[in-house]
Structures are given as C-alpha cells and as structure tokens.
Amino acid sequence: MEIWSFFTGIIVQSIGFLTTEIGVSEALAVILFTLLIRLILMPINVFAMVNMYRNKKLILAIKPELEQLKIIHKNEPAKIAKRSMALYKKHNIKLLDKSSIANITSQGIFGFGMFQALQQIMFSSKFAWISNIAKPDVLLALLVGVITYASMVLMPNSAEQTSTLLFMLPAIICIVTLINFPSAIGLYWATSSAASLLQSLAINKYFKTQEKYQMS
C-alpha cells in the first residue's frame, strides 16, 4: 500500500505543481496532467488498438466458417467453442494478446490512481459552467457519458452486430458514478475518453484509407 500511496501522492503533487508553479487553474491542471499521461501511454494504447482492428478484420474474414460450425454442431456448444478457438489459432487471432493486457493494465492503474488522488485534493475553483469542480455536475456527467458511448462505438474491435446496450452500459455506469463525485473526476474522465475517441477516429481513418489505396 505504501507504493500505491506514493503513486497517488505523485499525482497530487504533479497537479499541485501545475497550479502553483505553472500558474494554470485547477481544472486545467487536471486536464493537462491527464493529456500528458495519455501521451506517455499512447504507444501502448495505439499498438493495442491496431491489433484490435486487425483481429476484427480477420474475424470478419472467417465469419462464414464460424457460421458453418454453428450449423454443423447446432446442439453442441462445447464443440462450437472448441472448434472456434482452433480456427482463431489457425488464423493467428488473439482475443487478448500482450498489447491488450498491457493497455488494460496501464489504463486501469492510471485511472484508479487518478480517481483516488483527485478525491484527496481540496478543489475550490470553477471551470466553464461548473461553479466548483469540487462538487458533482450533472451536465458534465451526461457529456462524459456521451463521449464514453462514442468512444466505445468507434473502438477498432467493435462489431457492427454488437448490441447497443453493450455500448451504452459503460456510459450509464459513467453517468451514475460521476453525479456522485467531484467534477474534477469528471474532467479527468472526459479528457481521457476524448483522447481515446480521437485515437479511434485516427486509426479507423488510417486503415480505411489503406484499404481504399489497396483496392485502387
């Protein structure tokens, strides 16, 4: 726990440094620090997203074979699962590779660290329409929910047939959480989700451009 306290302490001190030494507002300090860490983690995140896109395309390519397995082993779910995994292995499809694990772990550690650190700081400033970022703000919570939903939909591994509810669930959890916590946490969440959204847009555009180039 001492290591974790040291980690959250660094976050608190870094945000404090931005406000006292650099002279930015508390809200802007949270946003800038979040962007800085996301920039540091970007290589891991982008690599994982590229692998997600690759896996999505490979799964679409073998979809007819997967459908055939469901027909052949209609009443044998265990065999369907076994044969599907064998098919994934044959085409080198990894549903959870090292890059994905590294991405989930790094994002999780940073996110939970920020969540705890921001509750330790005594905020008192305002930001945009928010009168005090130490207090919850419903409008900010709703905005973060929309951004979270959009980032989920545009994730490189999201399938067209995925239920809308599965995309909405994280957004709903986000809104319910943020209406009970300081707006400073909402600003972190909004910044991080917006960064993920922009990365997804950039990666999707890159691969679509590549596909068009290959087809021409």
C-alpha positions as a Python dict, from the first residue, in 0.01 Angstrom:
ca = {
    (1, 'M'): (0, 0, 0),
    (2, 'E'): (296, 231, 57),
    (3, 'I'): (383, 207, -314),
    (4, 'W'): (25, 291, -407),
    (5, 'S'): (17, 588, -167),
    (6, 'F'): (345, 706, -318),
    (7, 'F'): (191, 677, -668),
    (8, 'T'): (-125, 872, -582),
    (9, 'G'): (94, 1123, -396),
    (10, 'I'): (291, 1189, -715),
    (11, 'I'): (-34, 1259, -899),
    (12, 'V'): (-146, 1503, -628),
    (13, 'Q'): (193, 1679, -627),
    (14, 'S'): (204, 1696, -1009),
    (15, 'I'): (-135, 1863, -1028),
    (16, 'G'): (-28, 2094, -745),
    (17, 'F'): (289, 2182, -935),
    (18, 'L'): (89, 2278, -1243),
    (19, 'T'): (-134, 2510, -1040),
    (20, 'T'): (128, 2670, -814),
    (21, 'E'): (440, 2676, -1032),
    (22, 'I'): (300, 2693, -1386),
    (23, 'G'): (4, 2907, -1284),
    (24, 'V'): (-282, 2720, -1456),
    (25, 'S'): (-623, 2673, -1299),
    (26, 'E'): (-705, 2358, -1103),
    (27, 'A'): (-935, 2229, -1378),
    (28, 'L'): (-679, 2293, -1649),
    (29, 'A'): (-413, 2124, -1437),
    (30, 'V'): (-626, 1807, -1423),
    (31, 'I'): (-683, 1819, -1799),
    (32, 'L'): (-316, 1886, -1884),
    (33, 'F'): (-188, 1614, -1650),
    (34, 'T'): (-435, 1365, -1798),
    (35, 'L'): (-325, 1452, -2151),
    (36, 'L'): (42, 1420, -2053),
    (37, 'I'): (-6, 1070, -1913),
    (38, 'R'): (-221, 967, -2209),
    (39, 'L'): (59, 1089, -2437),
    (40, 'I'): (311, 876, -2247),
    (41, 'L'): (82, 572, -2270),
    (42, 'M'): (-10, 637, -2633),
    (43, 'P'): (236, 387, -2790),
    (44, 'I'): (87, 103, -2581),
    (45, 'N'): (-268, 220, -2649),
    (46, 'V'): (-222, 265, -3025),
    (47, 'F'): (-46, -70, -3063),
    (48, 'A'): (-333, -243, -2882),
    (49, 'M'): (-593, -63, -3097),
    (50, 'V'): (-412, -160, -3417),
    (51, 'N'): (-419, -524, -3306),
    (52, 'M'): (-790, -489, -3226),
    (53, 'Y'): (-858, -362, -3579),
    (54, 'R'): (-653, -646, -3728),
    (55, 'N'): (-841, -906, -3523),
    (56, 'K'): (-1175, -754, -3623),
    (57, 'K'): (-1089, -786, -3993),
    (58, 'L'): (-964, -1144, -3953),
    (59, 'I'): (-1279, -1246, -3765),
    (60, 'L'): (-1494, -1095, -4041),
    (61, 'A'): (-1290, -1292, -4295),
    (62, 'I'): (-1356, -1627, -4122),
    (63, 'K'): (-1718, -1545, -4033),
    (64, 'P'): (-1858, -1790, -4294),
    (65, 'E'): (-1653, -2071, -4138),
    (66, 'L'): (-1774, -1978, -3791),
    (67, 'E'): (-2135, -1979, -3911),
    (68, 'Q'): (-2079, -2320, -4068),
    (69, 'L'): (-1953, -2455, -3734),
    (70, 'K'): (-2273, -2334, -3566),
    (71, 'I'): (-2480, -2524, -3823),
    (72, 'I'): (-2277, -2845, -3803),
    (73, 'H'): (-2263, -2851, -3422),
    (74, 'K'): (-2601, -2691, -3365),
    (75, 'N'): (-2669, -2863, -3030),
    (76, 'E'): (-2308, -2890, -2915),
    (77, 'P'): (-2195, -2553, -2772),
    (78, 'A'): (-1878, -2704, -2625),
    (79, 'K'): (-1767, -2827, -2968),
    (80, 'I'): (-1854, -2492, -3129),
    (81, 'A'): (-1636, -2315, -2874),
    (82, 'K'): (-1351, -2564, -2917),
    (83, 'R'): (-1357, -2553, -3298),
    (84, 'S'): (-1391, -2173, -3298),
    (85, 'M'): (-1084, -2137, -3078),
    (86, 'A'): (-894, -2374, -3308),
    (87, 'L'): (-998, -2157, -3603),
    (88, 'Y'): (-881, -1845, -3424),
    (89, 'K'): (-547, -2012, -3353),
    (90, 'K'): (-511, -2122, -3716),
    (91, 'H'): (-557, -1763, -3837),
    (92, 'N'): (-345, -1617, -3555),
    (93, 'I'): (-637, -1432, -3397),
    (94, 'K'): (-565, -1341, -3036),
    (95, 'L'): (-864, -1211, -2846),
    (96, 'L'): (-642, -1099, -2557),
    (97, 'D'): (-277, -1052, -2653),
    (98, 'K'): (11, -897, -2460),
    (99, 'S'): (-52, -549, -2600),
    (100, 'S'): (-417, -559, -2490),
    (101, 'I'): (-322, -675, -2141),
    (102, 'A'): (-54, -404, -2116),
    (103, 'N'): (-305, -142, -2234),
    (104, 'I'): (-581, -250, -1994),
    (105, 'T'): (-336, -270, -1703),
    (106, 'S'): (-174, 70, -1764),
    (107, 'Q'): (-508, 245, -1821),
    (108, 'G'): (-657, 77, -1515),
    (109, 'I'): (-369, 171, -1283),
    (110, 'F'): (-365, 531, -1403),
    (111, 'G'): (-744, 562, -1393),
    (112, 'F'): (-782, 423, -1042),
    (113, 'G'): (-486, 631, -925),
    (114, 'M'): (-644, 949, -1063),
    (115, 'F'): (-980, 855, -911),
    (116, 'Q'): (-827, 833, -563),
    (117, 'A'): (-583, 1122, -600),
    (118, 'L'): (-846, 1370, -716),
    (119, 'Q'): (-1055, 1297, -408),
    (120, 'Q'): (-759, 1392, -189),
    (121, 'I'): (-719, 1740, -341),
    (122, 'M'): (-916, 2029, -192),
    (123, 'F'): (-1053, 2193, -509),
    (124, 'S'): (-1229, 2528, -496),
    (125, 'S'): (-1214, 2677, -848),
    (126, 'K'): (-1470, 2692, -1125),
    (127, 'F'): (-1446, 2578, -1487),
    (128, 'A'): (-1672, 2677, -1778),
    (129, 'W'): (-2031, 2645, -1644),
    (130, 'I'): (-1919, 2446, -1336),
    (131, 'S'): (-1922, 2675, -1030),
    (132, 'N'): (-1698, 2449, -823),
    (133, 'I'): (-1510, 2143, -954),
    (134, 'A'): (-1513, 2001, -601),
    (135, 'K'): (-1885, 1933, -646),
    (136, 'P'): (-2067, 1699, -888),
    (137, 'D'): (-2219, 1840, -1207),
    (138, 'V'): (-2499, 1658, -1387),
    (139, 'L'): (-2437, 1822, -1724),
    (140, 'L'): (-2069, 1724, -1716),
    (141, 'A'): (-2165, 1368, -1620),
    (142, 'L'): (-2403, 1348, -1919),
    (143, 'L'): (-2137, 1492, -2152),
    (144, 'V'): (-1881, 1237, -2035),
    (145, 'G'): (-2139, 963, -2086),
    (146, 'V'): (-2190, 1070, -2448),
    (147, 'I'): (-1815, 1080, -2512),
    (148, 'T'): (-1771, 737, -2349),
    (149, 'Y'): (-2050, 591, -2564),
    (150, 'A'): (-1897, 737, -2882),
    (151, 'S'): (-1551, 605, -2794),
    (152, 'M'): (-1695, 256, -2734),
    (153, 'V'): (-1881, 256, -3068),
    (154, 'L'): (-1571, 364, -3258),
    (155, 'M'): (-1331, 123, -3091),
    (156, 'P'): (-1144, -69, -3367),
    (157, 'N'): (-1268, -405, -3237),
    (158, 'S'): (-1636, -309, -3210),
    (159, 'A'): (-1856, -527, -3426),
    (160, 'E'): (-2149, -394, -3627),
    (161, 'Q'): (-2384, -652, -3479),
    (162, 'T'): (-2291, -571, -3118),
    (163, 'S'): (-2592, -476, -2909),
    (164, 'T'): (-2638, -105, -2846),
    (165, 'L'): (-2694, -191, -2480),
    (166, 'L'): (-2337, -320, -2452),
    (167, 'F'): (-2212, 15, -2577),
    (168, 'M'): (-2448, 209, -2352),
    (169, 'L'): (-2370, 18, -2032),
    (170, 'P'): (-2026, 178, -1970),
    (171, 'A'): (-2176, 521, -2047),
    (172, 'I'): (-2460, 464, -1798),
    (173, 'I'): (-2214, 347, -1530),
    (174, 'C'): (-2005, 655, -1603),
    (175, 'I'): (-2301, 894, -1560),
    (176, 'V'): (-2424, 728, -1239),
    (177, 'T'): (-2071, 739, -1095),
    (178, 'L'): (-1993, 1099, -1186),
    (179, 'I'): (-2312, 1251, -1046),
    (180, 'N'): (-2187, 1136, -706),
    (181, 'F'): (-1826, 1252, -726),
    (182, 'P'): (-1637, 1583, -771),
    (183, 'S'): (-1644, 1738, -1118),
    (184, 'A'): (-1264, 1718, -1116),
    (185, 'I'): (-1301, 1344, -1168),
    (186, 'G'): (-1546, 1414, -1450),
    (187, 'L'): (-1291, 1642, -1617),
    (188, 'Y'): (-1031, 1366, -1599),
    (189, 'W'): (-1279, 1111, -1735),
    (190, 'A'): (-1391, 1345, -2016),
    (191, 'T'): (-1031, 1419, -2119),
    (192, 'S'): (-927, 1054, -2114),
    (193, 'S'): (-1238, 940, -2306),
    (194, 'A'): (-1194, 1219, -2561),
    (195, 'A'): (-832, 1109, -2614),
    (196, 'S'): (-950, 751, -2675),
    (197, 'L'): (-1218, 877, -2914),
    (198, 'L'): (-967, 1079, -3120),
    (199, 'Q'): (-726, 785, -3134),
    (200, 'S'): (-1005, 554, -3254),
    (201, 'L'): (-1108, 803, -3524),
    (202, 'A'): (-747, 839, -3641),
    (203, 'I'): (-684, 464, -3652),
    (204, 'N'): (-1013, 388, -3828),
    (205, 'K'): (-944, 659, -4086),
    (206, 'Y'): (-590, 533, -4143),
    (207, 'F'): (-700, 175, -4209),
    (208, 'K'): (-990, 280, -4430),
    (209, 'T'): (-751, 492, -4635),
    (210, 'Q'): (-514, 196, -4661),
    (211, 'E'): (-798, -32, -4776),
    (212, 'K'): (-908, 218, -5042),
    (213, 'Y'): (-548, 250, -5160),
    (214, 'Q'): (-510, -130, -5187),
    (215, 'M'): (-839, -162, -5379),
    (216, 'S'): (-748, 110, -5632),
}
